[in-house]
Amino acid sequence: MIKVIHLPIIIAGTSPILSKYLKKMGVYSKVISFYKTFLGYYGDINLDLDSLSPRERSNKIRNFMSHFLKHDLPKYDIIHIHFLNSLSTGDSFGGWNLSDQLFYDLKIAKDLGKKIVCSAYGSDVQNISKIVYYQLKFQYPHIDLPYPPLNNFSQIKKISALMSYVDVFVTGTTLINHLPYGYYITMPFDVEFYDSYASSVDSGRFTILHAPSNSFVKGTRFLDQAIEKLRLKYNNFDYILVKNMPHDKAISYYPGFGVAVDQINYDFGLVALEYMYYGRPVICCFRKEEFQPFDAKYNAPIVSVFNQEELLEVLEKSIRGEILYNKEDLKSYVLENFAASLIASKYKELYEILIDGGKIPQFVNPNWFAQYQRFLNKEPIDKDNYYSKVTDFLLSQKELSLLLVEIQNGFNLASNVELLAKLILAKELLGDHKSASALRNQNASLVASEAFRSHYERAKEIYQKEVPDP
């Protein structure tokens, strides 16, 4: 019997779902969960760290890890980590690092001959600048920007450390682009769970649903702008923002009459599958060029929009009943491609190959290794100057909040002097002179350099110009 332990973070309910269906297939599977979150996630072993202080969390994890490594680890064949976190090393929910050596527990597991699988989900491996890049293309369709670096600096270091221990990275095709190598298995959809929550709060009116776990990533601001315009013309729809509520309550809104908007970036997530399973058509900005043709998402029955005008137009057509769809086709798409029983069987097959010493046919990413070589050589990782160009553009558009995001994303990937100059200027423009002064003091030698002064004055000039038409 295969024995697998999933740990330590539950993302979108994935590890408990996998474990549930693996057990049905004769696999001994357990889930360790550090946090239940507001979504109420539970594993077989729960540390319930949510309300503890950082010190209390570290102590509890350390005690648990010590016991687990000594008494429980030896009995497992597969250590399946999620979201690039392990028992000893993680950066979720404030993070924890119990050893000077990253992923110390995985080294112990590897020394014992255990096979290690790592599932990646999104922000754990993907530079969030990719979201910004595609949202800017949505907002300014004619913008000309180079593609951002694949990972941020912290992600590169984590992935580099994990390469010493992980036998296979598992994820969807778009995230394989952000890893050195990977194996494609998509997300599992627990049909039994969704069938058990068939009740609905449907009012009978046309509804536009949006359930953002992260409003910035999901592009909620673009939908809000469209809704404001729609309300000037129509009074026969409701806009329902589903957020900060338990999962079972959230999905009670999903059946019914209307459409849903998932993400305005380049992808769609689990919530889109939930909408479709209940027969609700989904609108998002889905960029097929980011996916391989064999990916289950590639030919998804999604209504794609690529700018604000298209979003507004599609929503208007939906309200007028001009978007045709078949509820059963939407449900069938989910069942045929994401049913948890199907996905769990693929994981079981993967585990069996690893245990038998077989070779996993992983996709190898030469672009990642080229970026990694620049990292090792201490060369600029942002070889195409994405951060210089995007921060120039955001300054020119007076988009200061988004500018701060991209400056932080770019540190250690691009010119830190240029980014520091723009960061201090942005803080000053936002009236945060205390932070700006602190940054000047903390980086006194850089601030005194000619390079800093040049970048700072140039940034001021860009900002002071009239906003151009991009």
JONOR-V943236 format. One line per field, one symbol per residue. phi: phi as a letter, one per 30 degrees, with the letter a starting at -180 (. if undefined). psi: psi as a letter, one per 20 degrees, with the letter a starting at -180 (. if undefined). Layout:
phi=???
psi=???
This chain:
phi=.dbbccacccchiddddededdddcicdbbbcbdbchddidbcdbbdhdecddedddddddddddeddddcceedcdbcccbihcbdcbabdhjiabcadcdheddddddddidcbcbccblddbcdddddeeddddddbecdcbdddedbddddedddeddedbddacbaddddedcbdaabdbddccdeeddddcddbcecjddbccabddbddddiedddedddeddddcbbcbcccccahbeeddedddddjckbbccbcaabbbeddddedddicdccacccdddbdeddedecddcdcbbadddddddddddddicccacedddddedddcbeeddddddddddedddddidcddddccddddddddddddhcedddciedddddeddddciddddedddddddeicbddddddddddddddddicddddddddddbeddddddddeddddddddddddddddd
psi=pppqpprjpppkjgghgggghhhhjjpopqppphphriilpqahopiligjqrgghgggggggggggghghhghiqhpooqqkkqahhpqjqlirqojqhoplhhhgggghjjqpppopqheihippihhggghhhhghnhjqnqrprqhqrggggggggghhihphppparhhhhijqhrrpopaqqonggghhiliqqkpiiqpqoqpmphohggikhhhgggggghhiihqjkqpooooqlqqghggiiihraoarqpeqneirqahhhhgghhjjpqpprnonhiiqqhiphigkqlqopqjrhghggghgghghjkioprohhhgghggghhjphhgghhhgggggggghijrppnqppnhhghgghhhghikrphmhjkghgghhgghghjkmhghghghghhipihaohgghgghgggggghijmhghggghgghlggghiqhgghghghggggghiqqoro.
